[in-house]
Amino acid sequence: MWPFRRSKRSDEPLGRQGERLAEGLCKRRGMKILAANYRCPSGEVDLIALDSSARSEQGLETIAFIEVKTRTSDRYTSPESAVGPDKQRRIRRAARYYLAHRDTEGYLARFDIVAIVLSDGGEPQLTYIENAFV
């Protein structure tokens, strides 16, 4: 089974299903969604969320730039392995653009990945990887 096909769960594209599930996971973790499918001249980020629970020693909140990777199987490779150096570079550029064009002084930033496996007939497997890259 090729791990990048549409899921039989619905007519909704696999990536959109994953983003919806990831958004719910972030909310259950107490995060506030600031942007979904954020696009700018520097690139795009699937989700941008405010994580108030991750206050640092300085008392600062964290803005999480989240890449969502969804697959129908992890048999050949894990979803998070698709976030290689080039993709990380593009996400970092988009994050810098986002931070530069908003009042984000006093916030920390981090890069997370939500890896999702949506196998037909099974429950979705969601893995949240905090600080997945720098």
Sequence and secondary structure as in RCSB ss.txt:
>XXXX:A:sequence
MWPFRRSKRSDEPLGRQGERLAEGLCKRRGMKILAANYRCPSGEVDLIALDSSARSEQGLETIAFIEVKTRTSDR
YTSPESAVGPDKQRRIRRAARYYLAHRDTEGYLARFDIVAIVLSDGGEPQLTYIENAFV
>XXXX:A:secstr
  TTS  TT SS HHHHHHHHHHHHHHHTT EEEEEEEEETTEEEEEEEEEGGG  TT  EEEEEEEEEEES  S
SS GGGG  HHHHHHHHHHHHHHHHTTT TTEEEEEEEEEEE  TTS  EEEEEEEEE 
